[in-house]
Amino acid sequence: MPTHDETATTPDTPAQETPARRTQAERRAHAEGALLAAAARLIAEHGSTGVTLARVGEEAGFSRGLATHYFGSKAALLARLQEEALAEAMAAAAPERSGAGAVEELCGFARGCLEGVRNPTDLGRAFVVLGAEALAGASELSPAVAELDGRTRGWAAEVVGQGLAEGQLRAEVDARAFAFAFVGLLKGLVVQAAAAPEAFDVVSATAEAERWIRLALVAD
């Protein structure tokens, strides 16, 4: 049976050619990606409590011990999953400082976050589940969730700070206070969507979030 590193040949493949094999770094990246994807699927469906490293390895199609070999502990795997999920959310919602202005960048981030609840990826669903568990005190990742929230607040405060410096926003806006409210608004909406997706109106929620952002930053 071919291994993961073997490439099937065809009649048109010269006999003397040897398929290129992956480097050790490439094999590791492939395995880690498969393990993280498996962990995301399991957590999205069942929560993190019953998920073990052995089960993740099996779900990914590898040995029971491979997840332990690569991540060392369940906490380390979950922390890495949080990092990947945040990177996915940031890339979808606000990949770069676009230069469109503070209000538009913040509204774009909100749209991206809320659009993610319409057709969520396994990674996005797992992120919501882990966040909810942390809020309930049922996750060992509470410190990691707090750190990730802090990064998002830092991004929002930076956007607002630049908007203030450029005279785009009301002078009395407090960038730090706005960032706390901004993250709280989005997390609350995403958790509601996860809890009752059939009752959650993405279009209305997005419109209201954008209205709040504009009122908070530019309205008199």
C-alpha positions, 0 to 999 in steps of 0.5 A: 500500500502506498505511504503518504509520501509516495506518488502514484506513477502512470504509464507516461511516467519515465521508469527512471524518474523517482517521485520527489519525496517530502522533506522532514519539515514538509512531512511534519507540516502535513501531519500537524495540519491533519491533526489540527483539522481532526481536532477541530472536527471533533471539538466542533461536534463534541466539545473538548472535554472528551477529546483525547490526543489518541482520538485526534491521532486516529481521526486524522488517520495516524497512530494514536501517539502521533498527536502526543509526539507533535504537541506534547499535551492536550493543552498545547494542542488546544492552544495551537488550535486557538492560534490557528482559528484566530489567524483564520478569523483575522485573515478573513475579516481584516487581513491587512490594514487596508487604509480604508479608514478606521470605521470601515476597517472595524466594520469590515472586521465585524462583517467578516466575523459574523459572515463566518457564522453563516457557513462556519469552518470546522476550525471556526466552530471549534473556536466558538466552542472553546471560547464558550467553554472558557467563559463557563470555566470549563476549559483549561484554555481560559488564559489563552482565550484571554490572551487572544481577546487581548490581541484583538482588542489591541488591533482594534485600539490601534485602528481607533488610535490611528483614526483619532490621529488622522482626525477621522473620529470624534476626539473624545473617543477612548480607544481602549474602552472602545476596543473592550466594547467592540470585542464584547459585542462581537463575541456576544453575537457569535456565541448567540449564533452558535447557541441558536443558529436557526434564530440568528439573523446574520444580516440584521446583526451585521447591520446593527453592529455596523450602526453601533460602530459608527455611532460610537466613533463618529456620530455626535 
